[in-house]
Amino acid sequence: MKPYAYARADSVEEAAELYAAQPGARYLGGGTNLVDLMKLGVEEPAALVDVSRLPLDTVDELPDGSLRIGATVRNSDLAAHPLVRDRHPALSQALLAGASGQLRNAATTGGNLLQRTRCPYFQDTGKPCNKRVPGSGCAALDGTHRDHAVLGHSPLCIATHPSDMAVALAALDADVELHGADGPRTVPVAEFHRLPGDHPEQDTVIRPGELITGVLLPAAPAGLPSLYRKARDRASYAFALASVAAVLGVEDGVVRHVGLAFGALAHRPWRARKAEEALLGAAPTTAAFERAADLELAAAEPLRDNAYKVALARNLAVDALERLARAART
């Protein structure tokens, strides 16, 4: 048992001060990922700053129709919120697909975004991992990597980001609200997580000491359908082999709005910009959806054991877009 300091913050400002006062500190929300990593010896914080009781636990509708989701809103509450279910069903579906009820009752919005990879080599301190110990190597490259990345990986890391919620938020054009020593700032969810490059230990663009205070969902146009689909080894709360979040708006027989993001294919939720560009102004046909998915996934670089992910992601995307197109016609 390794000793660590503990402090509970009563305000965002106090949380930042407590964090800055203790080198090696970590913020603690629901603890569903951080505490597990502490038990494994992957995380060894010098101090925990408890932010679970900060007044960031509400979903608020803003005057323009957008939604501000507090960082400590529990995943169960967010999935069940009437405005989320009505306007952004992909988000509710992603949360419900992400974990058991017990975990959703504890996990927070901010913590979900900050959860770390479930790569078994990252979680095993007896194996080399550049994400855990920079410069030590990547055991997954020559090991078992069936579940690993096919897009955006580097020679230093092939891990994938595990969040379902983040994939939906990326497709929905959400923003992450942050508070740090330099004050508040906002980052698009699609740009919040990093590709590994030369620094796989840096999961996100968050700055040292910054705290996620909320997520901002833009107002959804009336009747704009969205959907989240996930393929996994078992139906009951397994991490995705591939997933897709899609938003589709059709007007006068052509696509006027589209958001598409893949999960479990990369180090971050993969916003499919090329596919979106190809679909805008096109008729919402199966052939158009297939061409768009193929265009996006042409950049895939499968590893020895995971080429199946490319076809799986393609089929999920086409199926999701077809379902949304049918919904738009009814």
Secondary structure, 3 states (H helix, E strand, C coil): CCCCEEEECCCHHHHHHHHHCCCCEEEECCCCCHHHHHHHCCCCCCEEEECCCCCCCCEEECCCCCEEEECCCEHHHHHHCHHHHHHCHHHHHHHHHHCCHHHHHHCEHHHHHHCCCCCHHHHCCCCCECCCCCCCCECCCCCCCCCCCCCCCECCECCCCCCCHHHHHHHCCCEEEEEECCEEEEEEHHHHECCCCCCCCCCECCCCCCEEEEEEECCCCCCCCEEEEEECCCCCCCCCCEEEEEEEEEECCEEEEEEEEEECCCCCCEECHHHHHHHCCCCCCHHHHHHHHHHHHCCCCCCCCCCHHHHHHHHHHHHHHHHHHHHHHC
